[in-house]
Amino acid sequence: MSGGEGGAGAQGKPQGGAGAEPSGVDLARVALRAAREQARARGDAVRERKQARRGGGLRSGARADGRDPLPLGAAVSRLITERGWEAPAAVGGVMGRWPQIVGEELAKHCVPERFDEADDARALTVVCDSTAWATQLRLLAPRLLARLNEDLGQGTVRLIKVQGPGGPPQRYGRLRAPGSRGPGDTYG
C-alpha cells in the first residue's frame, strides 16, 4: 500500500474484502463532494434571486448571452432573418448590381424601380426610357427572369413588369394654380 491513500485504491474505493466499510479519508471525500454540490446549488439560487431583484436579468454579465452587442453586419443579418426580409433584401442587392446582371447597354436604358411582394406576386417593375427599349426588355424578360432566379433563388421573382416612358403631365388651360391637378381639382 502507498502511504497517503489510507488503504484506498486508484478509484477511491477501499482495498480489501468486498464487505469493507469506507475509511475516514473516503468518507471525508464523499462528504466534501456533497457539500460542494450543495454550495453550488445554493450559489445558483442566490444568483437567480439577485438577478430577479435587479430587474429580471436586464444586465449582461461576464458571459456572452443574447443581449450582448453584435457587429453591424451580424446585427443586420439577424434582423433580416427575424423579420423575413430575405427576398426583398436580395432583390435590393440586384438593384445595386443591375448593370452586371443585364449588361451595360440595357442598364443605360432600363432601370429597376420597385419590387412588390403583395399578394405573393413577387413582381419586379422596370422602367425604360423609350418604347423600343421597353419592347426589347419584354422580349428578354423570360431570360432575365431565369437569370434573376438563378442569382436569388428559385421563385424569388415571378414576374417582370416593363413600363415605357411616361409622358409629360396634362395641363388644362393657360392659367394654373400651384399644386392643382386639372379640372377635377375644383369639382367634387
N, C-alpha and C positions, 0 to 999 in steps of 0.2 A: 504494500500500500504506500501511496505517496503521502507526504507529510501534511499539507494544508487542507485536504479534501474531507477529512473526518470520516473516511470509510466510504465515500460516495464514488461511484463510477463516473465515466465521461458524460453520462446523461443526467447526472444529478440524482440518480436513484441509488439507494443503498446497495452495497455489495453484500453478498452473503446469501442466506436462505430466502426462499420465496415468501415466507411469512414475516420477514424482518420489518420492524417499525422504522419510520424515518427518524434520523438522528436530529439533534438540536440545530445543526447548521442547515439541514434540508428544510426543517420546519421554519426556520428564520427566513430562508429564501422564499418559500411559498407565502409566508405572511407579508414579506416586503413587496412581492409582486402584487398581491391582492390590495395592499394599501396604496400602491402606486396607481392601480387601475381605478380605485375609488376616488383618489385625489384628482385624477384626470377627469373623471366624470363630474365631480363637484366643480372643478375649474371650468368645464364647458358650460355647466348650468349657470354659474356666476357670470360668465362672459355673455351668455344669451340674455340674462336679465339686465346687464349693463347696457347692451345694445338696445333692448326694448325701451329702457329709460331715456336713451339718447335720441329716440325718435324712430324706432323701428329699423335701425341699421342704416340710416341715411348717409353715414360717412364711410369712406373707404379706409380699410386698414392697410397693414403691411403686405398682405397677399393680394394677388390680382383677382378681380371679380368683374362683373358686367358693368359696373359704374365707373371704371377707370377710363381716363382719356384714351382716345384712339388716334392713329394718324388720319389725316384728312381723307386719303383715298379709301382706307378701310371703313371709315365712318360713312362715306357716300355710298360705297358698295353695300354696306349693311342697310342703309336707308332705302336704297333702290330695291333690295330683296324684300325687306319687310313690307313695303308699300305696293309691291307687284308692278313696278315700273320698268321691268326688264325690256319689254318690247319698245315702249316709247324712247327709252334711253338708247337702245340700239339703233333705232331709226334716226334719232338725233345725231348719232355718230355718222350715219350715212349722209345726212345733210351737210356735215362738215367735210366729208370725203367725196362729195358729188362728182367733181371733175375726174377723180381716179376711177370711179365706178362707170360713168357713162362716156368718158372721153372728153378731151379738151374742147373739141369743136361743138359737140352737143351741149356741153355745160355753158358755153358762151351764150347760147340762145334759149336754154330751158333751165329753169330754177325750181327746186322743190319748195313748195310753200308751206304745207302742213301735213300732219299725219293724224287721221281720225280713227279712233278705236271705238266710236259709238256704235252700238248695236252689233258689235263683233264684225263690223265691215272691214276694218283694218285697211283703209284706203289712203294712199299717198297721192296728194294733189300736186301736180307740176304745172307751172305757168310758163308758156313760151312767148317769145317776143314777136312772132309772126305766125300767120295761119299755116304757112308752108312748113315751118319747124314743128308746129303742133301736129300736122298730118304725119310728118316723118316720125315723131315720137309715138304716135298712135300705132304706126306700123311696127315700131321696135318694142312696143310695150310687152309682148309675151317674153321676148328675150331678156329685157330689162327686169321683168318680174322674176324670172328664173335666177338671174344674177343676184338680185337683192335677197331672195330667199336662200341662196347658197351662202351668202355672207352672214345673214342674220339668223338663219334657222328656218326650217320649213314652216310655212304658214304665217310668218310674221307680217308680210304684206300680201294681201289677197287681191287688191285692185289698184290700178294706177289710173287716176283721173287726170286727163290732159285738158288744160284750158288755154285758149288762144289769147291774143292781146285784147285788153279792154278798150273800148272807145272813150272819147272824151265825155265828160258829164253833159247831160242835156241842159240847155239854157233856154228858158222861155222868156221872150221879151227883151227889150233893151235895158230896162232898169231892174235891178235885183236888190233885195235886202240882204245884208250879210247873214249867212247861215241858213237862208231859205232853201227849200228843196223843190221849188216849182209851184205850179198852181194848186196842187193838192195840199200845199203847206198852209194855206189860209182857209180852206173849206174843210169842215168835218173833222 
